[in-house]
């Protein structure tokens, strides 16, 4: 009580904003923070950066695996000059897994052209990807320069990852989705404080990439979040993707297995809870597999630590219905949306097979692809599944077609459509009851980040993640920006995509003046989209229409087959 009273006195006594040379102090609900002045890469525009602002109490000890607690106020000015800890995760160096980060990691970063409360700039809050296992909001990939040039406020953040962010025991206290609840609290913090940083709390757009796009879509669907922002952009991910959530009941079994690895023979959930709250974080990271792989012969993508649909008994739930059920249940489409994908999404996950095409032989022989959200529900051994698999093979590779180095394009298309594009296509269409825009990123140039990381520069198309370094200044590739000419594909793409994204955030329309093209939302049966290419922006209809229709039919028929099979089994 005393600290809150003291803070209120300080708020009254201190000017909301104080300048000193290249630094500025801003007063937040939690206390004063000091930011630094920087300059953007190309346009040399000044902006202030506030790094490592804590938005929650450290989720440690009794707060581990629990919803986040709002940050308690501080009195001394916080120097927001350095990024906060990244969240606990494994990094891979020289082929070896190495634990990194900290559980004390709930920080956000704010970049603004002007801290005047009268500025009322549009706010864009970005949620990073990384399979719910890795990553951070730091500027190694997410520098603000190109967004600042478009006169918006950019926010990035950290949220709990892996077991710490998504473990669910299915109990009232441990219902899961801590990572999504972290993001939700960060959005609330921005709502309450962004005006002091020159942003407009009524003009917040949440956007994300991959798992961050899936998270963004969950915030659109969740009543806990969707009153906090106005628009959303989901880049290469959605809550309707096959990997978008996990079955929580299996987490309990995994936790007992982890305890067993520690030499703890536990038999009750009470003993298990005591164990998971006291064991060292490093032990989790060293003993839980956190790789993301499609496998070799059988192609599956199921994330063990991912969002869950929380039970009715959850004390502080984030979401308690499946995304499909929410959308089918008279959902209020009040949030403008934009969904998109890249032209060759799965390149980064088939990089090994591209570099050594002999590895394709395992899939060629088995030709098994996951057709259900829970991979164990795909009954690969049945004759009925084999008929579906043969239909899929013929559609992508032709009759008697083979998976080989000569059909890498078709192979990538197959996996991209199953695991990413079809879910995004369904999402864009589902949200067309409101205002829903749809794009494909097809640019193939020197800033395609994931192709660089996976040594795929000579391969066709734009991989998953290849749009990131055109939207953000990726400091890990700073040398690639040094010789970019004003009339280059790279510069034209940087200008084009940041203009589309920020126009959508500002006006609810990526091209409000129909310049340089007219980017129209989906309208009933007109599946409008824009292809972002080396040659510029190309409006068209129905991306991958033949493929999307095929998968809608396949998934629908296979689900019906499983339902009928289960009925027969019960009889």
C-alpha positions as CSV (number, residue, x, y, z in Angstrom):
1,X,0.0,0.0,0.0
2,X,2.8,2.4,0.9
3,X,4.7,1.9,-2.3
4,X,1.6,2.5,-4.4
5,X,0.9,5.7,-2.5
6,X,4.5,6.8,-2.9
7,X,4.4,6.1,-6.6
8,X,1.3,8.2,-7.0
9,X,3.1,11.1,-5.4
10,X,6.0,10.7,-7.7
11,X,3.7,10.6,-10.8
12,X,2.3,13.9,-9.7
13,X,5.7,15.4,-9.0
14,X,7.6,14.2,-12.1
15,X,6.9,15.6,-15.6
16,X,5.7,12.8,-17.9
17,X,8.6,13.4,-20.2
18,X,12.1,14.7,-19.5
19,X,14.8,15.3,-22.1
20,X,18.6,15.3,-21.7
21,X,20.8,15.4,-24.8
22,X,20.4,12.0,-26.4
23,X,18.2,10.5,-23.7
24,X,14.6,10.9,-22.5
25,X,12.6,9.8,-19.5
26,X,9.0,8.7,-19.8
27,X,6.7,8.0,-16.8
28,X,4.8,4.7,-16.9
29,X,2.3,3.2,-14.6
30,X,5.1,1.1,-13.1
31,X,7.7,3.9,-12.8
32,X,10.0,6.1,-14.9
33,X,12.0,4.7,-17.8
34,X,14.9,6.3,-19.6
35,X,15.4,5.7,-23.4
36,X,18.1,6.5,-25.9
37,X,18.1,8.3,-29.2
38,X,19.0,6.4,-32.3
39,X,18.9,6.9,-36.1
40,X,17.4,4.7,-38.8
41,X,19.5,2.9,-41.4
42,X,18.5,4.4,-44.7
43,X,16.4,7.5,-44.0
44,X,18.5,8.7,-41.0
45,X,15.3,9.4,-39.0
46,X,15.7,9.9,-35.3
47,X,13.8,7.7,-32.8
48,X,13.9,6.6,-29.2
49,X,14.5,3.1,-28.1
50,X,13.4,1.8,-24.7
51,X,14.8,-1.7,-24.3
52,X,14.1,-4.3,-21.6
53,X,11.1,-2.8,-19.9
54,X,9.7,-5.5,-17.5
55,X,5.9,-5.9,-17.9
56,X,5.5,-8.7,-15.4
57,X,7.0,-10.1,-12.3
58,X,9.7,-12.8,-12.9
59,X,7.7,-16.1,-13.4
60,X,9.9,-18.1,-11.0
61,X,9.4,-20.2,-7.9
62,X,5.7,-20.4,-7.1
63,X,4.9,-18.4,-10.3
64,X,6.6,-21.0,-12.6
65,X,3.9,-22.5,-14.9
66,X,1.4,-19.9,-13.6
67,X,-0.3,-17.0,-15.4
68,X,2.0,-13.9,-15.2
69,X,1.6,-11.3,-12.4
70,X,1.7,-7.5,-13.4
71,X,5.0,-5.9,-12.6
72,X,5.1,-4.1,-9.2
73,X,5.9,-0.4,-9.4
74,X,9.5,0.9,-9.0
75,X,10.7,4.4,-7.9
76,X,14.2,4.9,-9.4
77,X,14.4,5.6,-13.1
78,X,15.0,2.4,-15.1
79,X,17.7,2.8,-17.7
80,X,16.1,1.0,-20.7
81,X,19.3,0.8,-22.7
82,X,19.9,-2.9,-22.9
83,X,17.6,-5.8,-23.9
84,X,16.3,-8.0,-21.0
85,X,17.1,-11.7,-20.7
86,X,15.8,-13.9,-23.4
87,X,13.5,-16.6,-22.1
88,X,14.8,-20.1,-21.3
89,X,15.5,-22.1,-24.4
90,X,17.9,-24.3,-26.2
91,X,20.3,-22.9,-28.8
92,X,22.1,-25.1,-31.2
93,X,25.9,-24.5,-31.7
94,X,28.0,-26.8,-33.9
95,X,25.2,-29.4,-33.8
96,X,25.0,-29.5,-30.0
97,X,22.1,-28.4,-27.8
98,X,23.0,-25.8,-25.3
99,X,20.6,-24.3,-22.6
100,X,20.4,-20.5,-22.7
101,X,18.3,-17.7,-21.3
102,X,16.5,-17.1,-18.0
103,X,13.1,-17.7,-16.5
104,X,13.2,-14.0,-15.5
105,X,12.6,-12.8,-19.1
106,X,9.3,-11.0,-19.4
107,X,10.5,-7.8,-21.0
108,X,9.3,-5.6,-23.9
109,X,10.9,-3.1,-26.1
110,X,9.4,0.2,-27.5
111,X,10.7,2.2,-30.5
112,X,9.1,5.5,-31.2
113,X,9.8,8.5,-33.4
114,X,8.5,10.9,-30.7
115,X,7.4,10.5,-27.1
116,X,5.0,13.4,-27.1
117,X,1.6,12.1,-25.8
118,X,-0.1,14.4,-28.4
119,X,1.5,12.4,-31.2
120,X,-1.1,9.6,-31.2
121,X,0.8,7.4,-33.6
122,X,-0.4,4.0,-34.7
123,X,1.2,1.2,-32.6
124,X,2.4,-2.1,-34.0
125,X,3.1,-4.9,-31.5
126,X,5.1,-7.8,-32.9
127,X,5.1,-11.4,-31.5
128,X,8.2,-13.4,-32.6
129,X,8.1,-16.9,-34.0
130,X,10.3,-19.9,-33.2
131,X,8.0,-22.9,-32.9
132,X,7.0,-21.8,-29.4
133,X,10.5,-23.0,-28.4
134,X,13.0,-20.3,-29.2
135,X,13.5,-16.7,-30.1
136,X,13.1,-13.2,-28.5
137,X,11.9,-9.7,-29.3
138,X,15.5,-8.4,-29.5
139,X,16.8,-6.6,-32.6
140,X,19.2,-9.3,-33.9
141,X,16.2,-10.0,-36.2
142,X,13.7,-7.4,-35.3
143,X,15.3,-3.9,-35.6
144,X,12.7,-1.1,-35.9
145,X,14.3,1.0,-38.6
146,X,11.9,0.4,-41.5
147,X,8.8,0.8,-39.4
148,X,10.1,4.0,-37.8
149,X,10.5,5.4,-41.4
150,X,6.8,4.9,-41.8
151,X,6.0,6.9,-38.6
152,X,4.6,4.2,-36.3
153,X,5.5,3.0,-32.9
154,X,6.9,-0.5,-32.8
155,X,6.8,-2.8,-29.8
156,X,8.5,-6.2,-29.5
157,X,8.4,-8.6,-26.6
158,X,9.6,-11.8,-24.9
159,X,7.2,-14.5,-23.7
160,X,7.8,-17.8,-22.0
161,X,8.7,-20.7,-24.4
162,X,8.7,-24.4,-24.5
163,X,7.8,-26.3,-21.3
164,X,7.8,-23.0,-19.3
165,X,5.4,-21.4,-21.7
166,X,3.0,-24.1,-22.7
167,X,3.0,-27.1,-20.3
168,X,-0.5,-28.0,-19.1
169,X,-1.4,-30.5,-16.4
170,X,-5.1,-30.0,-17.2
171,X,-5.7,-28.8,-13.6
172,X,-7.3,-25.5,-12.5
173,X,-4.0,-24.1,-11.4
174,X,-1.9,-25.5,-14.2
175,X,-4.1,-25.2,-17.2
176,X,-1.4,-24.0,-19.6
177,X,-0.9,-21.3,-22.2
178,X,1.4,-19.2,-20.0
179,X,3.2,-17.9,-23.1
180,X,-0.1,-16.6,-24.6
181,X,-1.1,-15.1,-21.2
182,X,2.3,-13.4,-21.1
183,X,1.6,-11.8,-24.5
184,X,-1.9,-10.8,-23.3
185,X,-0.4,-9.0,-20.3
186,X,2.1,-7.3,-22.5
187,X,-0.7,-6.0,-24.8
188,X,-2.5,-4.7,-21.7
189,X,0.7,-3.0,-20.5
190,X,1.0,-1.3,-23.9
191,X,-2.7,-0.3,-23.8
192,X,-2.2,1.4,-20.4
193,X,1.2,3.1,-21.2
194,X,1.8,3.6,-24.9
195,X,0.3,7.1,-25.0
196,X,3.3,8.3,-22.9
197,X,5.6,7.0,-25.7
198,X,3.7,8.8,-28.4
199,X,1.4,6.0,-29.4
200,X,-2.4,5.7,-29.6
201,X,-3.9,3.0,-27.4
202,X,-6.9,2.9,-29.7
203,X,-4.8,2.1,-32.7
204,X,-2.9,-1.0,-31.8
205,X,-2.2,-3.7,-34.4
206,X,-0.9,-7.1,-33.2
207,X,1.2,-9.0,-35.7
208,X,3.4,-12.0,-35.7
209,X,5.4,-14.5,-37.7
210,X,5.1,-18.3,-37.6
211,X,4.3,-19.3,-34.0
212,X,3.9,-15.6,-33.4
213,X,1.3,-15.5,-36.2
214,X,-0.5,-18.4,-34.6
215,X,-0.3,-16.5,-31.3
216,X,-1.7,-13.4,-33.0
217,X,-4.6,-15.4,-34.4
218,X,-5.3,-16.8,-30.9
219,X,-5.5,-13.3,-29.6
220,X,-8.0,-12.4,-32.3
221,X,-10.1,-15.4,-31.2
222,X,-9.8,-15.0,-27.5
223,X,-12.3,-12.8,-25.6
224,X,-9.5,-12.1,-23.1
225,X,-7.5,-10.3,-25.8
226,X,-9.6,-9.2,-28.7
227,X,-10.9,-6.0,-27.1
228,X,-7.4,-4.7,-26.6
229,X,-6.4,-4.1,-30.2
230,X,-7.9,-3.1,-33.5
231,X,-6.1,-5.1,-36.3
232,X,-4.0,-8.2,-36.7
233,X,-1.5,-9.5,-39.3
234,X,-0.6,-13.2,-39.3
235,X,2.5,-14.0,-41.3
236,X,3.0,-17.7,-42.2
237,X,1.0,-19.1,-39.3
238,X,-2.6,-19.4,-38.0
239,X,-4.6,-21.1,-35.2
240,X,-6.0,-23.4,-37.9
241,X,-2.7,-24.9,-38.8
242,X,-2.2,-28.6,-38.1
243,X,0.5,-27.8,-35.5
244,X,-1.4,-25.0,-33.8
245,X,-2.3,-26.7,-30.5
246,X,-1.5,-29.8,-28.5
247,X,-3.5,-32.2,-26.4
248,X,-2.8,-31.2,-22.7
249,X,-3.5,-34.6,-21.1
250,X,-0.2,-35.9,-22.5
251,X,1.8,-33.2,-20.8
252,X,1.2,-34.9,-17.4
253,X,2.8,-38.1,-18.7
254,X,5.8,-36.2,-20.0
255,X,6.3,-34.5,-16.7
256,X,6.3,-37.8,-14.8
257,X,8.9,-39.1,-17.3
258,X,11.1,-36.0,-16.7
259,X,10.8,-36.6,-12.9
260,X,11.8,-40.2,-13.5
261,X,14.9,-39.0,-15.4
262,X,15.8,-37.0,-12.2
263,X,15.5,-40.2,-10.2
264,X,12.2,-39.2,-8.7
265,X,9.6,-42.1,-8.7
266,X,6.5,-40.0,-8.2
267,X,3.0,-41.4,-8.1
268,X,0.7,-38.4,-7.3
269,X,0.0,-35.1,-9.1
270,X,0.8,-33.3,-5.8
271,X,4.3,-34.7,-5.7
272,X,4.7,-33.9,-9.4
273,X,3.8,-30.3,-8.9
274,X,6.3,-29.9,-6.1
275,X,9.0,-31.4,-8.3
276,X,8.3,-29.3,-11.4
277,X,8.3,-26.1,-9.3
278,X,11.7,-26.8,-7.6
279,X,13.8,-28.6,-10.2
280,X,16.4,-26.4,-12.0
281,X,15.3,-24.9,-15.3
282,X,18.4,-26.2,-17.0
283,X,17.3,-29.8,-16.2
284,X,14.2,-29.3,-18.3
285,X,16.2,-27.9,-21.2
286,X,18.7,-30.7,-21.1
287,X,16.2,-33.5,-20.9
288,X,13.3,-32.4,-23.2
289,X,13.7,-32.6,-26.9
290,X,13.1,-29.2,-28.4
291,X,13.9,-29.8,-32.1
292,X,11.5,-29.1,-34.8
293,X,11.6,-31.7,-37.6
294,X,9.4,-33.2,-40.2
295,X,11.0,-36.6,-39.8
296,X,12.4,-38.6,-42.7
297,X,10.0,-41.3,-44.0
298,X,6.9,-40.1,-42.3
299,X,6.2,-36.4,-42.5
300,X,4.6,-35.1,-39.3
301,X,4.7,-31.7,-37.6
302,X,3.4,-31.8,-34.1
303,X,4.7,-29.4,-31.4
304,X,4.8,-30.9,-27.9
305,X,4.9,-27.5,-26.2
306,X,2.2,-25.4,-28.0
307,X,-1.1,-23.8,-27.1
308,X,-3.8,-26.0,-25.5
309,X,-7.5,-25.7,-25.3
310,X,-8.0,-25.2,-21.6
311,X,-10.5,-27.2,-19.5
312,X,-13.7,-25.8,-18.0
313,X,-12.0,-26.1,-14.6
314,X,-9.2,-23.7,-15.5
315,X,-8.9,-20.8,-13.0
316,X,-7.5,-18.2,-15.4
317,X,-8.2,-19.5,-18.9
318,X,-7.1,-17.9,-22.1
319,X,-9.0,-20.0,-24.5
320,X,-11.5,-22.9,-23.8
321,X,-12.9,-23.7,-27.3
322,X,-11.1,-24.8,-30.4
323,X,-10.4,-22.1,-33.0
324,X,-12.8,-24.0,-35.4
325,X,-15.6,-24.0,-32.8
326,X,-15.1,-20.3,-32.0
327,X,-15.3,-19.4,-35.7
328,X,-18.4,-21.6,-36.1
329,X,-20.1,-20.1,-33.1
330,X,-21.3,-16.7,-34.4
331,X,-17.9,-15.1,-33.9
332,X,-17.8,-11.3,-33.9
333,X,-15.4,-10.3,-36.7
334,X,-14.6,-6.9,-35.3
335,X,-10.9,-7.1,-35.9
336,X,-9.5,-6.4,-39.3
337,X,-7.1,-9.1,-40.4
338,X,-4.4,-9.8,-42.9
339,X,-3.1,-13.3,-43.5
340,X,-0.2,-14.4,-45.7
341,X,2.4,-17.0,-46.6
342,X,5.6,-17.3,-48.6
343,X,5.9,-19.0,-52.0
344,X,8.0,-21.9,-50.8
345,X,7.3,-22.1,-47.1
346,X,8.9,-25.4,-46.1
347,X,12.3,-25.0,-47.8
348,X,13.9,-24.4,-44.4
349,X,12.6,-27.7,-43.0
350,X,13.7,-29.7,-46.1
351,X,17.1,-28.1,-46.4
352,X,19.0,-31.3,-45.5
353,X,17.1,-33.2,-48.2
354,X,17.8,-30.5,-50.8
355,X,21.5,-30.6,-50.0
356,X,21.5,-34.5,-50.0
357,X,18.7,-35.7,-52.2
358,X,19.4,-39.3,-51.3
359,X,17.5,-38.5,-48.1
360,X,14.3,-38.2,-50.1
361,X,14.3,-42.0,-50.6
362,X,12.8,-42.7,-47.2
363,X,9.7,-40.6,-48.0
364,X,9.5,-41.9,-51.5
365,X,9.2,-45.4,-50.2
366,X,6.7,-44.8,-47.4
367,X,4.8,-41.6,-48.7
368,X,3.2,-41.0,-45.3
369,X,1.9,-37.5,-44.5
370,X,0.1,-36.4,-41.3
371,X,-3.6,-35.7,-42.0
372,X,-4.8,-34.9,-38.5
373,X,-4.0,-32.3,-35.8
374,X,-2.9,-35.1,-33.5
375,X,-0.4,-37.2,-35.4
376,X,-1.4,-40.4,-33.6
377,X,-4.9,-40.1,-35.1
378,X,-3.5,-40.5,-38.6
379,X,-3.9,-44.3,-39.1
380,X,-1.0,-44.8,-41.5
381,X,-1.3,-48.6,-41.4
382,X,-4.8,-48.8,-42.8
383,X,-5.8,-49.6,-46.4
384,X,-8.0,-46.5,-46.4
385,X,-5.1,-44.2,-45.5
386,X,-3.0,-45.7,-48.3
387,X,-5.7,-44.8,-50.8
388,X,-5.6,-41.2,-49.6
389,X,-1.8,-41.2,-49.8
390,X,-1.9,-42.5,-53.4
391,X,-4.4,-39.8,-54.3
392,X,-2.0,-37.2,-52.8
393,X,1.0,-38.6,-54.6
394,X,-0.9,-38.6,-58.0
395,X,-2.1,-35.0,-57.4
396,X,1.4,-33.6,-56.8
397,X,3.7,-35.9,-58.7
398,X,1.4,-37.4,-61.4
399,X,0.7,-41.0,-61.9
400,X,3.8,-43.1,-61.4
401,X,5.5,-39.9,-60.2
402,X,8.4,-40.1,-57.8
403,X,9.9,-37.9,-55.1
404,X,13.4,-37.0,-56.3
405,X,15.8,-34.2,-57.0
406,X,13.7,-33.5,-60.1
407,X,10.5,-33.0,-58.2
408,X,11.8,-30.8,-55.3
409,X,9.3,-28.0,-56.2
410,X,6.4,-30.4,-56.0
411,X,7.8,-31.9,-52.8
412,X,8.0,-28.5,-51.2
413,X,4.5,-27.5,-52.4
414,X,3.1,-30.7,-50.9
415,X,4.6,-30.1,-47.4
416,X,3.9,-26.3,-47.5
417,X,0.3,-26.8,-48.4
418,X,-0.3,-29.5,-45.7
419,X,1.5,-27.8,-42.8
420,X,1.1,-24.1,-43.4
421,X,-0.7,-22.8,-46.5
422,X,-4.1,-24.6,-46.1
423,X,-4.5,-23.5,-42.5
424,X,-3.8,-19.9,-43.5
425,X,-6.2,-20.1,-46.5
426,X,-9.0,-21.4,-44.2
427,X,-8.3,-18.5,-41.8
428,X,-8.3,-15.8,-44.4
429,X,-11.6,-17.0,-45.8
430,X,-13.1,-17.5,-42.3
431,X,-12.4,-13.9,-41.3
432,X,-13.8,-12.5,-44.6
433,X,-17.1,-12.2,-42.8
434,X,-15.3,-9.1,-41.5
435,X,-12.5,-7.4,-43.4
436,X,-9.8,-9.9,-44.4
437,X,-6.8,-9.3,-46.6
438,X,-4.6,-12.0,-48.1
439,X,-1.1,-12.0,-49.6
440,X,1.7,-14.2,-50.8
441,X,5.4,-13.1,-50.4
442,X,7.3,-14.4,-53.4
443,X,10.4,-12.1,-53.5
444,X,13.6,-14.0,-54.0
445,X,16.6,-11.7,-53.4
446,X,19.6,-11.2,-51.2
447,X,17.7,-10.4,-48.0
448,X,15.8,-13.7,-47.9
449,X,16.9,-14.5,-44.3
450,X,16.1,-18.2,-43.9
451,X,17.5,-19.1,-47.3
452,X,20.7,-17.5,-46.1
453,X,20.7,-19.3,-42.8
454,X,20.1,-22.7,-44.4
455,X,22.4,-22.1,-47.4
456,X,19.5,-22.3,-49.9
457,X,20.3,-19.1,-51.9
458,X,20.4,-21.0,-55.2
459,X,17.0,-22.7,-54.6
460,X,13.6,-21.5,-56.0
461,X,11.2,-19.3,-54.1
462,X,10.8,-17.6,-50.8
463,X,11.1,-19.8,-47.7
464,X,9.3,-19.5,-44.4
465,X,10.8,-16.4,-42.7
466,X,12.3,-14.9,-45.8
467,X,10.1,-11.7,-45.5
468,X,11.5,-10.8,-42.1
469,X,14.6,-8.8,-43.1
470,X,12.6,-6.7,-45.5
471,X,10.2,-5.7,-42.7
472,X,12.8,-5.4,-39.9
473,X,16.4,-4.4,-39.9
474,X,18.0,-7.8,-39.1
475,X,21.2,-6.9,-37.4
476,X,22.6,-10.4,-37.8
477,X,22.8,-9.5,-41.5
478,X,23.8,-5.9,-41.3
479,X,26.5,-6.3,-43.9
480,X,23.8,-7.2,-46.5
481,X,22.2,-3.8,-46.2
482,X,25.5,-1.9,-46.9
483,X,25.3,-1.9,-50.7
484,X,21.6,-1.9,-51.4
485,X,20.8,0.6,-54.1
486,X,17.7,2.8,-54.1
487,X,16.3,1.1,-57.2
488,X,17.2,-2.5,-56.2
489,X,14.7,-5.3,-55.7
490,X,15.7,-5.3,-52.0
491,X,15.0,-1.6,-51.4
492,X,11.8,-1.6,-53.5
493,X,10.6,-4.6,-51.4
494,X,11.5,-3.0,-48.1
495,X,9.5,0.1,-49.0
496,X,6.6,-1.8,-50.4
497,X,6.0,-4.3,-47.6
498,X,6.5,-1.8,-44.8
499,X,4.1,0.6,-46.5
500,X,1.5,-2.2,-46.9
501,X,1.8,-3.3,-43.3
502,X,1.8,0.2,-41.8
503,X,-1.1,1.4,-44.1
504,X,-3.1,-1.6,-42.9
505,X,-2.3,-0.8,-39.3
506,X,-3.1,2.9,-39.8
507,X,-6.2,2.8,-42.1
508,X,-7.4,-0.8,-42.2
509,X,-6.4,-0.9,-45.8
510,X,-2.9,-1.7,-47.2
511,X,-3.5,0.6,-50.2
512,X,-5.9,3.3,-49.0
513,X,-5.5,5.4,-52.2
514,X,-5.3,2.4,-54.5
515,X,-1.6,3.1,-55.1
516,X,0.5,1.6,-56.5
517,X,-2.3,-1.1,-56.9
518,X,-5.7,-1.8,-55.4
519,X,-5.3,-4.3,-52.6
520,X,-8.8,-5.5,-52.0
521,X,-10.1,-7.7,-49.1
522,X,-11.7,-11.1,-49.7
523,X,-15.3,-10.5,-50.9
524,X,-17.6,-13.5,-50.7
525,X,-16.5,-15.8,-53.4
526,X,-13.8,-13.4,-54.7
527,X,-10.6,-14.6,-53.0
528,X,-8.6,-11.4,-53.7
529,X,-5.0,-11.5,-52.8
530,X,-1.8,-9.7,-53.7
531,X,1.4,-11.4,-54.7
532,X,4.5,-9.5,-53.5
533,X,7.2,-10.3,-56.2
534,X,10.5,-9.1,-57.5
535,X,8.6,-7.3,-60.2
536,X,6.3,-5.5,-57.7
537,X,2.8,-6.0,-56.3
538,X,0.5,-8.1,-58.4
539,X,-3.2,-8.4,-57.6
540,X,-4.9,-11.7,-58.4
541,X,-7.5,-14.2,-57.3
542,X,-7.3,-17.4,-55.3
543,X,-3.7,-18.3,-54.5
544,X,-3.1,-22.0,-54.9
545,X,-6.8,-22.4,-55.5
546,X,-6.5,-25.9,-57.1
547,X,-4.3,-27.0,-54.2
548,X,-6.5,-25.5,-51.5
549,X,-9.6,-27.1,-52.9
550,X,-7.8,-30.4,-53.1
551,X,-6.8,-30.2,-49.4
552,X,-10.2,-29.1,-48.2
553,X,-11.6,-32.1,-49.9
554,X,-8.9,-34.5,-48.6
555,X,-9.1,-33.3,-45.0
556,X,-12.9,-33.3,-45.0
557,X,-13.1,-36.8,-46.4
558,X,-10.4,-38.2,-44.1
559,X,-12.1,-36.7,-41.0
560,X,-15.4,-38.3,-42.1
561,X,-13.6,-41.6,-42.6
562,X,-12.1,-41.4,-39.0
563,X,-15.5,-40.6,-37.5
564,X,-17.1,-43.5,-39.3
565,X,-14.3,-45.8,-38.3
566,X,-14.6,-44.8,-34.6
567,X,-18.4,-45.5,-34.7
568,X,-17.7,-48.9,-36.2
569,X,-15.0,-49.6,-33.6
570,X,-17.5,-48.7,-30.8
571,X,-20.1,-51.0,-32.2
